[in-house]
Amino acid sequence: DYIMCWCLYYLKIIDNEKKLNFDRKFGDGELDLIYECNQILGDFNSFSDYYSMLDSSLQELKEYILKVENFKFRFASPIIKKGVIIEINKKFICFASMFKTYLDYYEVQVKQIHGKESSELQEFKRKCSKIFDKYFEYRFLYHLRHYCVHYKLPITKVSQNIEDKHRIFYIEKENLKNWKGWKPIIKEDIQNLDKDVDVKQFILKIEKILNELNKDISYFNTSEVLGAIKIMKKYVRPSETPYIVKEEKSANGQPNFKIKNMIDDYFLATNNILKLGILSCAVYNKEYGFQFFDSFNIILT
């Protein structure tokens, strides 16, 4: 009686053999609810993917600086030194571009999901503005990509500290001050610089700032995300994987299975919340009630 309709199956591995077993037919509206939950979790995971790419580009830059700042990495010739400067600039520009891509993607998706006049979009802009107003490093990074495109490479100077046996890479303040393309909102900051920008220290500061921003705008604790996690957790069983399956008869009478994954976005979402350093969080609204995320039990209500 479950032929020609989508049903719940579980995949088990027994004695190194995979077995896909019928569990039950889906109830009225149940499959639509699963699709809705996976859409919510998929959107949340996409936001997390873009931050993951941003953080990856930052880590690549930081790790390269830590490698070449040490005197163990020898500048045996001007060619090697120039190559290092070019490589740092390449990684820095990639990071600055990924930062702008991350913000633009987030804003576009919030508009598409919630609407151009939505409170969610206004809240996103408010949170970004709060970080923008609070930190010079954020304002600087936000506008630095235009400097790189329309003027010159940002990192142009390297000094050597003989006592500590390490190098320091700089964005020179005079180069920054000489460019006429700064927007008024950042121009005063640039003119007030009293020393060159230490790239390593800048990266360490902006790393903390972006982590703070991402936690603030990721919407991990909205009732929709936590509600979707709660619903999808009902299908999780130890050592079994749920699938959406339709069994049909082929032309020659043999069974033919159409299989859809149903649980990946759930596991990715819970992992993405944990990657934010969130061990527990809670939210309440009238429609969903009280939702509490707990990393040890995934979700409690």
Solvent accessible surface area in square Angstrom, and as a share of the most:
residue,aa,sasa,rsa
1,D,148,0.77
2,Y,63,0.24
3,I,67,0.34
4,M,124,0.55
5,C,40,0.24
6,W,55,0.19
7,C,1,0.01
8,L,3,0.01
9,Y,9,0.03
10,Y,7,0.02
11,L,39,0.20
12,K,66,0.28
13,I,112,0.57
14,I,79,0.40
15,D,130,0.68
16,N,150,0.77
17,E,105,0.47
18,K,149,0.63
19,K,91,0.39
20,L,57,0.28
21,N,61,0.31
22,F,78,0.33
23,D,47,0.24
24,R,91,0.33
25,K,95,0.40
26,F,26,0.11
27,G,41,0.39
28,D,155,0.80
29,G,51,0.49
30,E,29,0.13
31,L,29,0.14
32,D,101,0.52
33,L,75,0.37
34,I,1,0.00
35,Y,86,0.33
36,E,95,0.42
37,C,3,0.02
38,N,26,0.13
39,Q,112,0.50
40,I,38,0.19
41,L,0,0.00
42,G,20,0.19
43,D,32,0.16
44,F,4,0.02
45,N,8,0.04
46,S,37,0.24
47,F,18,0.08
48,S,21,0.14
49,D,77,0.40
50,Y,54,0.21
51,Y,36,0.14
52,S,47,0.30
53,M,90,0.40
54,L,0,0.00
55,D,45,0.23
56,S,54,0.35
57,S,18,0.12
58,L,3,0.01
59,Q,45,0.20
60,E,93,0.42
61,L,0,0.00
62,K,35,0.15
63,E,108,0.48
64,Y,36,0.14
65,I,3,0.01
66,L,82,0.41
67,K,118,0.50
68,V,0,0.00
69,E,19,0.09
70,N,61,0.32
71,F,56,0.23
72,K,180,0.76
73,F,56,0.23
74,R,177,0.64
75,F,44,0.18
76,A,66,0.51
77,S,39,0.25
78,P,112,0.71
79,I,146,0.74
80,I,70,0.36
81,K,85,0.36
82,K,119,0.50
83,G,39,0.38
84,V,4,0.02
85,I,17,0.09
86,I,80,0.40
87,E,44,0.20
88,I,0,0.00
89,N,2,0.01
90,K,106,0.45
91,K,41,0.17
92,F,0,0.00
93,I,48,0.25
94,C,73,0.44
95,F,0,0.00
96,A,1,0.01
97,S,36,0.23
98,M,32,0.14
99,F,1,0.01
100,K,48,0.20
101,T,62,0.36
102,Y,1,0.00
103,L,12,0.06
104,D,63,0.33
105,Y,44,0.17
106,Y,2,0.01
107,E,48,0.21
108,V,70,0.40
109,Q,36,0.16
110,V,1,0.01
111,K,64,0.27
112,Q,132,0.59
113,I,75,0.38
114,H,84,0.38
115,G,28,0.27
116,K,148,0.63
117,E,160,0.72
118,S,16,0.10
119,S,85,0.55
120,E,59,0.26
121,L,2,0.01
122,Q,98,0.44
123,E,59,0.27
124,F,6,0.02
125,K,83,0.35
126,R,126,0.46
127,K,28,0.12
128,C,20,0.12
129,S,56,0.36
130,K,93,0.39
131,I,1,0.00
132,F,26,0.11
133,D,105,0.54
134,K,125,0.53
135,Y,50,0.19
136,F,51,0.21
137,E,29,0.13
138,Y,3,0.01
139,R,37,0.14
140,F,0,0.00
141,L,1,0.01
142,Y,74,0.28
143,H,15,0.07
144,L,0,0.00
145,R,90,0.33
146,H,68,0.30
147,Y,0,0.00
148,C,18,0.11
149,V,95,0.55
150,H,126,0.56
151,Y,83,0.31
152,K,77,0.33
153,L,69,0.34
154,P,1,0.01
155,I,1,0.00
156,T,57,0.33
157,K,76,0.32
158,V,27,0.16
159,S,38,0.25
160,Q,110,0.49
161,N,51,0.26
162,I,127,0.64
163,E,160,0.72
164,D,90,0.47
165,K,133,0.56
166,H,45,0.20
167,R,11,0.04
168,I,38,0.19
169,F,3,0.01
170,Y,39,0.15
171,I,0,0.00
172,E,51,0.23
173,K,49,0.21
174,E,95,0.42
175,N,27,0.14
176,L,0,0.00
177,K,44,0.19
178,N,83,0.42
179,W,29,0.10
180,K,172,0.73
181,G,38,0.36
182,W,14,0.05
183,K,107,0.45
184,P,115,0.72
185,I,102,0.52
186,I,0,0.00
187,K,99,0.42
188,E,123,0.55
189,D,34,0.18
190,I,0,0.00
191,Q,81,0.36
192,N,103,0.53
193,L,30,0.15
194,D,118,0.61
195,K,144,0.61
196,D,25,0.13
197,V,17,0.09
198,D,36,0.19
199,V,0,0.00
200,K,52,0.22
201,Q,84,0.37
202,F,7,0.03
203,I,1,0.00
204,L,61,0.30
205,K,107,0.45
206,I,0,0.00
207,E,42,0.19
208,K,154,0.65
209,I,8,0.04
210,L,5,0.02
211,N,60,0.31
212,E,64,0.29
213,L,0,0.00
214,N,7,0.04
215,K,71,0.30
216,D,44,0.23
217,I,0,0.00
218,S,6,0.04
219,Y,38,0.15
220,F,19,0.08
221,N,59,0.30
222,T,36,0.21
223,S,8,0.05
224,E,72,0.32
225,V,8,0.05
226,L,0,0.00
227,G,2,0.02
228,A,2,0.01
229,I,0,0.00
230,K,62,0.26
231,I,34,0.17
232,M,0,0.00
233,K,65,0.28
234,K,147,0.62
235,Y,17,0.07
236,V,55,0.31
237,R,89,0.32
238,P,124,0.78
239,S,112,0.72
240,E,39,0.17
241,T,46,0.27
242,P,2,0.01
243,Y,44,0.17
244,I,1,0.01
245,V,0,0.00
246,K,37,0.16
247,E,25,0.11
248,E,31,0.14
249,K,126,0.53
250,S,43,0.28
251,A,120,0.93
252,N,117,0.60
253,G,43,0.41
254,Q,108,0.48
255,P,70,0.44
256,N,67,0.34
257,F,89,0.37
258,K,97,0.41
259,I,92,0.47
260,K,82,0.35
261,N,74,0.38
262,M,2,0.01
263,I,3,0.01
264,D,76,0.40
265,D,41,0.21
266,Y,5,0.02
267,F,101,0.42
268,L,93,0.46
269,A,0,0.00
270,T,8,0.05
271,N,73,0.37
272,N,13,0.07
273,I,0,0.00
274,L,68,0.34
275,K,128,0.54
276,L,15,0.08
277,G,53,0.51
278,I,26,0.13
279,L,119,0.59
280,S,58,0.38
281,C,19,0.11
282,A,44,0.34
283,V,39,0.22
284,Y,140,0.53
285,N,49,0.25
286,K,193,0.82
287,E,141,0.63
288,Y,63,0.24
289,G,23,0.22
290,F,104,0.43
291,Q,3,0.02
292,F,63,0.26
293,F,0,0.00
294,D,24,0.12
295,S,22,0.14
296,F,183,0.76
297,N,66,0.34
298,I,43,0.22
299,I,11,0.06
300,L,76,0.38
301,T,101,0.59
